[in-house]
């Protein structure tokens, strides 16, 4: 069986800063889930954000945390913007 295309993960500064605030037991889980997303970007159903201010942004659920990203199928890349606890993720 042929392996699919693995997308490139691009981490923005905000994500790196946010990741430092994530509980230590979830940090590795967040990274593993993003690696999984990069390997399965073409086949997974991406969860779009409904707020029109965040056009073309998606979320990935990792336990009590939400990772926000944008995907470019043409460039085969995933731009990761932030990771927030769900209680803070959607505040305006």
TORMARZA-855175 format. One record per residue: residue number from 1; z, x, y of N, C-alpha, C, O, CB in turn. Coordinates in nm, 2 decimals. Glycine has a CB too. Layout:
> i  nzz  nxx  nyy  cazz  caxx  cayy  czz  cxx  cyy  ozz  oxx  oyy  cbzz  cbxx  cbyy
> NUM  Z  X  Y  Z  X  Y  Z  X  Y  Z  X  Y  Z  X  Y .
...
***
This chain:
> i  nzz  nxx  nyy  cazz  caxx  cayy  czz  cxx  cyy  ozz  oxx  oyy  cbzz  cbxx  cbyy
> 1  0.00  0.08  -0.12  0.00  0.00  0.00  0.00  0.09  0.13  0.08  0.18  0.14  0.12  -0.09  0.00 .
> 2  -0.09  0.06  0.22  -0.10  0.14  0.34  0.01  0.10  0.44  0.04  -0.02  0.46  -0.24  0.12  0.40 .
> 3  0.06  0.20  0.50  0.17  0.17  0.60  0.11  0.14  0.73  0.00  0.19  0.77  0.26  0.30  0.61 .
> 4  0.17  0.05  0.81  0.12  0.00  0.94  0.14  0.10  1.05  0.20  0.21  1.02  0.18  -0.13  0.98 .
> 5  0.09  0.07  1.16  0.10  0.16  1.28  0.25  0.15  1.33  0.30  0.04  1.34  0.00  0.12  1.39 .
> 6  0.30  0.26  1.36  0.44  0.27  1.42  0.42  0.28  1.57  0.36  0.38  1.62  0.52  0.39  1.36 .
> 7  0.48  0.19  1.65  0.47  0.19  1.79  0.56  0.30  1.85  0.66  0.33  1.79  0.50  0.05  1.85 .
> 8  0.53  0.35  1.96  0.61  0.45  2.04  0.71  0.37  2.11  0.69  0.28  2.18  0.52  0.53  2.13 .
> 9  0.84  0.42  2.10  0.95  0.36  2.18  0.97  0.45  2.31  0.98  0.57  2.30  1.08  0.36  2.10 .
> 10  0.97  0.38  2.42  0.99  0.44  2.55  1.12  0.39  2.61  1.13  0.27  2.64  0.86  0.41  2.65 .
> 11  1.22  0.47  2.62  1.35  0.43  2.67  1.36  0.46  2.82  1.34  0.57  2.87  1.46  0.51  2.60 .
> 12  1.38  0.35  2.90  1.40  0.36  3.04  1.55  0.41  3.07  1.63  0.40  2.98  1.37  0.23  3.11 .
> 13  1.57  0.46  3.19  1.70  0.51  3.23  1.81  0.40  3.21  1.92  0.43  3.17  1.70  0.55  3.37 .
> 14  1.78  0.28  3.25  1.88  0.17  3.23  1.92  0.15  3.09  2.04  0.12  3.07  1.82  0.04  3.28 .
> 15  1.84  0.17  3.00  1.87  0.15  2.86  1.97  0.26  2.82  2.07  0.24  2.75  1.75  0.16  2.76 .
> 16  1.94  0.39  2.85  2.03  0.50  2.82  2.17  0.48  2.88  2.27  0.51  2.82  1.97  0.63  2.87 .
> 17  2.17  0.43  3.00  2.30  0.41  3.07  2.38  0.29  3.00  2.50  0.31  2.97  2.28  0.37  3.22 .
> 18  2.30  0.19  2.97  2.37  0.07  2.90  2.42  0.11  2.76  2.52  0.06  2.72  2.27  -0.04  2.89 .
> 19  2.34  0.19  2.69  2.38  0.23  2.56  2.52  0.30  2.55  2.59  0.29  2.46  2.27  0.32  2.49 .
> 20  2.55  0.38  2.66  2.68  0.44  2.66  2.79  0.34  2.67  2.90  0.38  2.62  2.68  0.54  2.79 .
> 21  2.77  0.22  2.72  2.87  0.12  2.73  2.88  0.04  2.60  2.98  -0.04  2.59  2.84  0.03  2.85 .
> 22  2.79  0.05  2.51  2.79  -0.03  2.38  2.90  0.03  2.29  2.93  0.15  2.28  2.65  -0.02  2.31 .
> 23  2.97  -0.06  2.22  3.07  -0.02  2.13  3.01  0.08  2.03  2.90  0.06  1.99  3.13  -0.14  2.05 .
> 24  3.09  0.18  2.00  3.04  0.29  1.92  2.98  0.24  1.78  2.89  0.30  1.73  3.14  0.39  1.90 .
> 25  3.05  0.14  1.72  3.00  0.10  1.59  2.87  0.02  1.60  2.80  0.00  1.50  3.10  0.01  1.53 .
> 26  2.82  -0.01  1.72  2.69  -0.08  1.74  2.58  0.01  1.78  2.46  -0.02  1.77  2.71  -0.19  1.83 .
> 27  2.61  0.13  1.83  2.51  0.22  1.89  2.41  0.26  1.78  2.29  0.25  1.81  2.57  0.35  1.94 .
> 28  2.45  0.30  1.66  2.36  0.33  1.56  2.28  0.21  1.51  2.16  0.22  1.48  2.43  0.40  1.44 .
> 29  2.34  0.10  1.51  2.27  -0.02  1.47  2.16  -0.06  1.57  2.06  -0.10  1.52  2.37  -0.14  1.46 .
> 30  2.19  -0.04  1.70  2.09  -0.07  1.80  1.97  0.02  1.78  1.85  -0.02  1.78  2.15  -0.05  1.94 .
> 31  1.99  0.15  1.76  1.89  0.25  1.74  1.81  0.22  1.61  1.68  0.22  1.61  1.94  0.39  1.73 .
> 32  1.87  0.18  1.50  1.80  0.15  1.38  1.72  0.02  1.39  1.61  0.02  1.34  1.91  0.13  1.26 .
> 33  1.77  -0.07  1.46  1.69  -0.20  1.48  1.57  -0.17  1.57  1.47  -0.23  1.54  1.78  -0.31  1.55 .
> 34  1.58  -0.08  1.67  1.46  -0.05  1.75  1.36  0.03  1.67  1.24  0.01  1.68  1.51  0.03  1.87 .
> 35  1.41  0.11  1.58  1.31  0.19  1.49  1.24  0.09  1.40  1.12  0.10  1.38  1.39  0.29  1.41 .
> 36  1.32  -0.01  1.35  1.26  -0.12  1.27  1.15  -0.19  1.34  1.04  -0.23  1.29  1.37  -0.21  1.21 .
> 37  1.19  -0.23  1.47  1.09  -0.30  1.56  0.96  -0.22  1.58  0.85  -0.27  1.57  1.16  -0.33  1.69 .
> 38  0.98  -0.09  1.60  0.86  0.00  1.62  0.77  0.00  1.49  0.65  0.01  1.50  0.90  0.14  1.65 .
> 39  0.83  -0.01  1.38  0.75  -0.01  1.25  0.69  -0.14  1.22  0.60  -0.15  1.14  0.84  0.04  1.14 .
> 40  0.75  -0.25  1.28  0.70  -0.38  1.24  0.65  -0.46  1.36  0.66  -0.58  1.36  0.82  -0.46  1.18 .
> 41  0.61  -0.39  1.47  0.58  -0.46  1.60  0.47  -0.56  1.58  0.47  -0.66  1.66  0.54  -0.35  1.70 .
> 42  0.37  -0.54  1.50  0.26  -0.63  1.48  0.30  -0.75  1.40  0.23  -0.86  1.42  0.14  -0.56  1.41 .
> 43  0.40  -0.75  1.32  0.42  -0.86  1.23  0.55  -0.94  1.26  0.56  -1.05  1.22  0.44  -0.81  1.09 .
> 44  0.63  -0.89  1.34  0.76  -0.96  1.38  0.73  -1.06  1.49  0.64  -1.04  1.57  0.87  -0.86  1.43 .
> 45  0.80  -1.17  1.49  0.79  -1.27  1.59  0.88  -1.23  1.71  1.00  -1.23  1.70  0.83  -1.41  1.54 .
> 46  0.82  -1.19  1.82  0.90  -1.15  1.94  0.95  -1.27  2.01  0.88  -1.36  2.04  0.81  -1.06  2.03 .
> 47  1.08  -1.26  2.05  1.15  -1.37  2.12  1.14  -1.35  2.27  1.20  -1.26  2.33  1.30  -1.37  2.08 .
> 48  1.05  -1.42  2.34  1.02  -1.41  2.48  1.14  -1.47  2.56  1.20  -1.57  2.52  0.89  -1.48  2.52 .
> 49  1.17  -1.41  2.67  1.26  -1.47  2.77  1.20  -1.59  2.84  1.08  -1.58  2.88  1.32  -1.36  2.87 .
> 50  1.28  -1.69  2.86  1.22  -1.81  2.92  1.22  -1.81  3.07  1.13  -1.87  3.13  1.30  -1.93  2.88 .
> 51  1.30  -1.73  3.13  1.31  -1.72  3.28  1.18  -1.66  3.33  1.14  -1.55  3.29  1.43  -1.64  3.32 .
> 52  1.11  -1.73  3.42  0.98  -1.68  3.48  1.00  -1.55  3.55  0.90  -1.48  3.57  0.92  -1.78  3.57 .
> 53  1.12  -1.52  3.59  1.14  -1.39  3.66  1.12  -1.27  3.57  1.09  -1.16  3.61  1.28  -1.38  3.72 .
> 54  1.13  -1.30  3.44  1.12  -1.19  3.34  0.99  -1.21  3.25  1.00  -1.20  3.13  1.24  -1.19  3.25 .
> 55  0.88  -1.23  3.32  0.75  -1.25  3.25  0.72  -1.13  3.16  0.73  -1.02  3.20  0.64  -1.27  3.36 .
> 56  0.68  -1.16  3.04  0.64  -1.06  2.94  0.76  -0.98  2.89  0.73  -0.87  2.83  0.54  -0.97  3.00 .
> 57  0.88  -1.02  2.91  0.99  -0.95  2.85  1.04  -1.02  2.73  1.04  -1.15  2.72  1.11  -0.94  2.96 .
> 58  1.09  -0.94  2.63  1.13  -1.00  2.51  1.28  -0.95  2.48  1.32  -0.86  2.54  1.04  -0.96  2.39 .
> 59  1.34  -1.02  2.39  1.48  -0.98  2.35  1.49  -0.96  2.20  1.42  -1.02  2.12  1.58  -1.08  2.40 .
> 60  1.57  -0.86  2.17  1.60  -0.83  2.03  1.75  -0.85  2.01  1.83  -0.79  2.08  1.55  -0.69  1.99 .
> 61  1.79  -0.93  1.91  1.93  -0.95  1.89  1.98  -0.85  1.79  1.93  -0.83  1.68  1.95  -1.10  1.83 .
> 62  2.09  -0.79  1.83  2.16  -0.69  1.75  2.31  -0.72  1.75  2.38  -0.68  1.84  2.13  -0.54  1.80 .
> 63  2.35  -0.81  1.66  2.49  -0.85  1.66  2.52  -0.93  1.79  2.45  -1.02  1.82  2.59  -0.73  1.64 .
> 64  2.63  -0.88  1.86  2.66  -0.94  1.99  2.59  -0.89  2.11  2.62  -0.92  2.22  2.81  -0.93  2.01 .
> 65  2.49  -0.80  2.08  2.42  -0.73  2.19  2.27  -0.78  2.19  2.22  -0.83  2.09  2.42  -0.58  2.17 .
> 66  2.21  -0.77  2.31  2.07  -0.81  2.33  2.00  -0.69  2.39  2.04  -0.63  2.49  2.06  -0.94  2.42 .
> 67  1.89  -0.65  2.33  1.80  -0.55  2.38  1.68  -0.61  2.44  1.62  -0.70  2.38  1.76  -0.44  2.26 .
> 68  1.65  -0.57  2.57  1.54  -0.63  2.64  1.43  -0.52  2.65  1.45  -0.41  2.68  1.58  -0.67  2.78 .
> 69  1.31  -0.57  2.61  1.19  -0.48  2.60  1.06  -0.55  2.64  1.05  -0.67  2.64  1.18  -0.42  2.46 .
> 70  0.96  -0.47  2.66  0.82  -0.51  2.68  0.74  -0.44  2.58  0.76  -0.33  2.55  0.77  -0.49  2.83 .
> 71  0.64  -0.52  2.53  0.55  -0.46  2.42  0.41  -0.46  2.47  0.36  -0.55  2.53  0.57  -0.54  2.29 .
> 72  0.34  -0.35  2.44  0.20  -0.33  2.48  0.13  -0.30  2.35  0.13  -0.19  2.30  0.18  -0.22  2.58 .
> 73  0.06  -0.40  2.29  -0.01  -0.38  2.17  -0.13  -0.29  2.18  -0.17  -0.22  2.09  -0.06  -0.52  2.11 .
> 74  -0.19  -0.29  2.30  -0.31  -0.21  2.32  -0.27  -0.06  2.32  -0.34  0.02  2.26  -0.38  -0.24  2.45 .
> 75  -0.16  -0.03  2.39  -0.11  0.11  2.39  -0.02  0.15  2.27  0.02  0.26  2.25  -0.04  0.14  2.52 .
> 76  0.01  0.04  2.19  0.10  0.06  2.08  0.23  0.12  2.12  0.28  0.22  2.06  0.03  0.14  1.97 .
> 77  0.29  0.06  2.22  0.42  0.11  2.27  0.52  -0.01  2.30  0.48  -0.12  2.33  0.40  0.19  2.40 .
> 78  0.65  0.03  2.29  0.75  -0.07  2.33  0.84  0.00  2.43  0.90  0.11  2.41  0.84  -0.11  2.20 .
> 79  0.84  -0.06  2.55  0.92  -0.01  2.66  1.06  -0.08  2.66  1.06  -0.20  2.68  0.85  -0.03  2.80 .
> 80  1.17  0.00  2.64  1.30  -0.06  2.62  1.37  -0.04  2.75  1.39  0.07  2.80  1.38  0.01  2.51 .
> 81  1.42  -0.16  2.81  1.48  -0.16  2.94  1.63  -0.15  2.94  1.69  -0.08  3.02  1.43  -0.27  3.02 .
> 82  1.69  -0.24  2.86  1.84  -0.24  2.87  1.90  -0.30  2.74  1.82  -0.36  2.66  1.89  -0.32  2.98 .
> 83  2.02  -0.28  2.72  2.10  -0.34  2.61  2.23  -0.39  2.67  2.30  -0.31  2.74  2.13  -0.24  2.49 .
> 84  2.26  -0.52  2.65  2.38  -0.58  2.71  2.45  -0.66  2.61  2.39  -0.72  2.52  2.34  -0.67  2.83 .
> 85  2.58  -0.67  2.63  2.66  -0.77  2.55  2.61  -0.91  2.58  2.57  -0.94  2.69  2.81  -0.75  2.57 .
> 86  2.61  -0.99  2.48  2.55  -1.13  2.50  2.62  -1.20  2.61  2.56  -1.29  2.68  2.55  -1.21  2.38 .
> 87  2.75  -1.18  2.64  2.82  -1.25  2.74  2.77  -1.21  2.88  2.79  -1.28  2.98  2.97  -1.22  2.73 .
> 88  2.71  -1.09  2.89  2.66  -1.04  3.02  2.51  -1.04  3.03  2.45  -1.02  3.14  2.71  -0.90  3.04 .
> 89  2.44  -1.06  2.92  2.30  -1.04  2.91  2.22  -1.14  3.00  2.11  -1.10  3.05  2.25  -1.05  2.77 .
> 90  2.26  -1.26  3.01  2.18  -1.36  3.08  2.24  -1.41  3.21  2.19  -1.50  3.27  2.16  -1.48  2.99 .
> 91  2.34  -1.33  3.26  2.40  -1.37  3.39  2.30  -1.35  3.50  2.22  -1.25  3.49  2.53  -1.30  3.41 .
> 92  2.31  -1.43  3.60  2.21  -1.42  3.71  2.25  -1.34  3.82  2.18  -1.32  3.92  2.18  -1.56  3.76 .
***
